[in-house]
């Protein structure tokens, strides 16, 4: 019995000593990780800046069987945030500051651990260098668990290293994988739709669409309006030389609607028209390539653009339906003037009465069809 008491006392003293040691360890740790990704700086910045994409690469929430994620109304830029809850973690991350294509600063609380994330993007040979600088403040429980897993730095660093590896894999494969198909000339049906128009620079199109499309959907929900198709974009003006793009975010409706004067939402009746259809499967960053392919087809086949109708892009499948950019589907319709196909002349053989003995046969009838 006395030996057992000594053993329990020794274990107790070791536990106390370990607890004191862990308690006295610095709760704050600074971790710096970096990786070179073969993608443009702007592409990587925009991808990380949008919380809709975090489920594809952030180690705490990616590839989780059971997960609940909630986003702020605006999912990118200053003030945006997302919360998550899985079987083994929960937390919130919020964007505090951004500098376009340069840096992002965020604050996060995960399983009661407070931390800051600072992203830096630098052009380098072969792509973009992504630097993730993190400061983590651990509570006693987290420090205690970290002690048995190789230390604080090793435990926290693994999470960020994994996130960067996932980011690289996602961007290199998911962003770059795409296909473009020229579907040919189609007849596009007309119909009613609601639109909200803006003017912006070419580089800001994608950023504005990520704000305006969800806003338009919220408008439909709030006013109990039924969507009659997928969201699409109408390009009212595309002045590439002066970098002025005027576009409308649109969603089809079944019936006519009326709005008070001064509303930024308008009702439009679109006429049916003939168009060249092109389908892009992949990230929106390849849209220009799809446009170029379509324009080359127009030139090669001597098709004339119908300027009385606007070019539209239909977002058949996007981030709202599937997270992987390689599976997004965008359809581009360029209105064209339909070609007039001449009607074939159908030859009709003259009827010769059987009672006529001296019938005159027209010389247009081929020799082999003439009567002897």
ROSE-635667 format. One record per residue (C-alpha): residue in three letters; x, y negated, z. Coordinates in steps of 0.02 Angstrom, whole numbers, padded with zeros to 5 digits, always signed. Example, Ala and Ser with C-alpha at 12.3 -4.5 7.8 and 13.67 -1.06 7.14 Angstrom:
ala+00615+00225+00390ser+00684+00053+00357
***
This chain:
unk+00000+00000+00000unk+00141-00118+00046unk+00223-00088-00124unk+00060-00128-00212unk+00046-00289-00113unk+00222-00339-00168unk+00180-00298-00348unk+00020-00402-00344unk+00113-00542-00257unk+00250-00536-00389unk+00121-00541-00529unk+00033-00686-00444unk+00195-00783-00425unk+00239-00751-00607unk+00067-00812-00660unk+00086-00969-00554unk+00259-01000-00624unk+00202-00974-00802unk+00053-01089-00775unk+00165-01225-00704unk+00284-01204-00851unk+00144-01214-00979unk+00063-01360-00888unk+00225-01459-00890unk+00251-01432-01077unk+00221-01584-01185unk+00041-01578-01247unk+00084-01684-01398unk+00173-01610-01546unk+00219-01683-01714unk+00223-01572-01868unk+00277-01617-02045unk+00246-01503-02194unk+00263-01532-02380unk+00234-01444-02545unk+00257-01486-02730unk+00100-01458-02834unk+00098-01458-03024unk-00047-01578-03040unk-00060-01768-03064unk-00054-01874-02907unk-00227-01947-02938unk-00304-01774-02957unk-00234-01713-02792unk-00279-01874-02700unk-00460-01869-02762unk-00476-01685-02719unk-00417-01705-02538unk-00512-01867-02516unk-00679-01779-02546unk-00737-01668-02402unk-00843-01567-02522unk-00679-01483-02573unk-00610-01440-02401unk-00697-01273-02392unk-00586-01215-02536unk-00419-01246-02449unk-00426-01298-02264unk-00376-01145-02163unk-00500-01171-02021unk-00652-01165-02135unk-00600-01080-02298unk-00649-00900-02334unk-00762-00888-02180unk-00907-00766-02191unk-01016-00867-02073unk-00997-01054-02077unk-01107-01207-02061unk-01041-01370-02134unk-01123-01540-02131unk-01064-01692-02227unk-01090-01878-02212unk-01195-01961-02349unk-01034-02024-02427unk-00913-01877-02434unk-00755-01973-02484unk-00664-02131-02431unk-00660-02229-02270unk-00795-02181-02145unk-00836-02014-02226unk-00834-01858-02117unk-00882-01676-02105unk-00921-01558-01961unk-00906-01370-01959unk-00944-01220-01851unk-00881-01043-01878unk-00866-00887-01771unk-00698-00944-01702unk-00691-01133-01724unk-00791-01294-01728unk-00744-01473-01757unk-00760-01638-01845unk-00641-01733-01959unk-00661-01915-02010unk-00568-02025-02135unk-00502-02184-02054unk-00400-02259-02195unk-00360-02228-02379unk-00245-02306-02508unk-00292-02249-02682unk-00176-02116-02753unk-00052-02150-02612unk-00110-02097-02438unk-00253-02038-02328unk-00264-02052-02138unk-00388-01946-02038unk-00435-01904-01859unk-00494-01731-01809unk-00560-01638-01658unk-00552-01448-01674unk-00597-01334-01529unk-00572-01483-01411unk-00398-01518-01483unk-00371-01696-01542unk-00258-01727-01691unk-00219-01847-01832unk-00183-01801-02012unk-00081-01913-02124unk-00070-01867-02310unk+00060-01945-02424unk+00073-01920-02613unk+00233-01950-02712unk+00275-01921-02894unk+00418-01799-02915unk+00498-01688-03046unk+00375-01552-03093unk+00221-01628-03013unk+00170-01715-02852unk+00248-01697-02679unk+00112-01685-02548unk+00171-01725-02370unk+00058-01682-02223unk+00108-01765-02060unk+00008-01709-01907unk+00006-01760-01724unk-00086-01637-01611unk-00139-01656-01430unk-00172-01486-01348unk-00270-01448-01190unk-00206-01324-01059unk-00298-01175-01136unk-00226-01209-01309unk-00050-01229-01237unk-00068-01066-01139unk-00125-00969-01295unk+00010-01050-01400unk+00143-00990-01276unk+00100-00808-01314unk+00095-00841-01502unk+00270-00909-01525unk+00250-01087-01462unk+00147-01241-01502unk+00240-01289-01659unk+00230-01116-01734unk+00045-01095-01697unk-00012-01264-01764unk+00113-01268-01907unk+00049-01102-01976unk-00125-01176-01997unk-00061-01324-02098unk+00061-01221-02202unk-00083-01105-02248unk-00191-01254-02294unk-00057-01324-02410unk-00033-01154-02492unk-00221-01140-02519unk-00224-01317-02590unk-00086-01276-02713unk-00172-01116-02768unk-00340-01204-02786unk-00274-01351-02885unk-00159-01254-03000unk-00289-01123-03043unk-00459-01199-03008unk-00422-01373-03075unk-00319-01322-03226unk-00426-01173-03281unk-00554-01230-03410unk-00631-01189-03578unk-00713-01296-03712unk-00841-01232-03836unk-00919-01324-03983unk-01097-01256-03985unk-01143-01345-04146unk-01291-01451-04199unk-01446-01437-04089unk-01613-01523-04070unk-01625-01604-03899unk-01799-01629-03829unk-01856-01799-03771unk-01945-01834-03607unk-01959-01948-03457unk-01818-01984-03335unk-01768-02104-03196unk-01604-02195-03205unk-01490-02305-03102unk-01360-02403-03200unk-01187-02469-03154unk-01036-02545-03240unk-00863-02486-03191unk-00686-02452-03252unk-00646-02287-03336unk-00538-02222-03193unk-00680-02251-03069unk-00813-02151-03163unk-00791-01989-03065unk-00783-02079-02898unk-00944-02174-02934unk-01035-02019-02995unk-00995-01929-02832unk-01085-02069-02742unk-01229-02104-02862unk-01286-01927-02903unk-01316-01879-02719unk-01397-02049-02691unk-01517-02019-02837unk-01560-01846-02768unk-01596-01923-02597unk-01712-02048-02683unk-01810-01904-02760unk-01823-01815-02592unk-01874-01971-02497unk-02011-02015-02621unk-02069-01835-02649unk-02027-01841-02834unk-01999-01672-02918unk-01839-01654-03020unk-01874-01586-03194unk-01699-01532-03241unk-01516-01558-03198unk-01437-01730-03167unk-01358-01810-03320unk-01263-01966-03369unk-01309-02084-03511unk-01165-02188-03578unk-01243-02354-03628unk-01077-02437-03671unk-00901-02366-03679unk-00779-02508-03717unk-00613-02419-03699unk-00512-02568-03760unk-00576-02685-03623unk-00601-02543-03498unk-00786-02580-03472unk-00899-02430-03450unk-01086-02452-03428unk-01175-02292-03380unk-01336-02231-03302unk-01358-02087-03180unk-01518-01999-03232unk-01635-01860-03177unk-01784-01801-03282unk-01963-01810-03217unk-02120-01732-03286unk-02236-01883-03283unk-02223-02071-03308unk-02186-02176-03153unk-02191-02362-03118unk-02079-02464-03002unk-02091-02637-02929unk-01999-02777-03019unk-01819-02794-02962unk-01795-02610-02920unk-01627-02537-02972unk-01717-02376-03021unk-01797-02377-03194unk-01914-02259-03287unk-01867-02216-03467unk-01950-02120-03608unk-01816-02032-03713unk-01854-01986-03892unk-01803-01816-03963unk-01645-01820-04068unk-01516-01715-04160unk-01349-01696-04071unk-01184-01606-04072unk-01175-01500-03914unk-01010-01463-03828unk-00992-01360-03668unk-00851-01383-03542unk-00825-01248-03411unk-00706-01316-03279unk-00662-01470-03178unk-00726-01642-03231unk-00546-01700-03262unk-00552-01606-03428unk-00703-01703-03492unk-00596-01813-03605unk-00525-01657-03689unk-00702-01598-03723unk-00746-01768-03798unk-00591-01761-03908unk-00638-01587-03970unk-00814-01647-04009unk-00752-01802-04103unk-00631-01696-04205unk-00775-01582-04253unk-00877-01733-04309unk-00735-01794-04420unk-00695-01622-04491unk-00876-01588-04535unk-00910-01766-04595unk-01051-01792-04471unk-01112-01970-04439unk-01140-02032-04262unk-01318-02093-04228unk-01287-02257-04135unk-01472-02281-04096unk-01457-02144-03964unk-01336-02132-03818unk-01210-01997-03779unk-01258-01897-03625unk-01170-01775-03507unk-01277-01647-03418unk-01208-01572-03257unk-01279-01397-03272unk-01175-01328-03128unk-01070-01433-03011unk-01002-01444-02835unk-01179-01437-02764unk-01202-01261-02834unk-01026-01189-02827unk-00865-01246-02741unk-00742-01178-02870unk-00708-01313-03003unk-00662-01179-03132unk-00846-01127-03134unk-00924-01298-03157unk-01023-01320-03319unk-01044-01486-03410unk-01137-01508-03574unk-01099-01656-03688unk-01225-01713-03819unk-01167-01833-03955unk-01314-01895-04062unk-01288-01873-04250unk-01387-01917-04405unk-01463-01755-04468unk-01414-01703-04643unk-01552-01693-04772unk-01550-01520-04846unk-01615-01521-05026unk-01760-01404-05056unk-01724-01257-05169unk-01813-01260-05338unk-01919-01104-05349unk-01940-01042-05527unk-02112-00981-05573unk-02131-00870-05726unk-02267-00935-05844unk-02422-00833-05858unk-02452-00767-06035unk-02626-00713-06080unk-02636-00535-06146unk-02760-00590-06278unk-02640-00713-06357unk-02536-00641-06497unk-02431-00794-06538unk-02383-00854-06363unk-02246-00985-06353unk-02117-00938-06220unk-02023-01086-06139unk-01837-01089-06179unk-01799-01107-05992unk-01839-00925-05961unk-01681-00820-05958unk-01656-00706-06110unk-01676-00548-06008unk-01849-00602-05949unk-01919-00648-06117unk-02043-00536-06203unk-01978-00448-06359
***
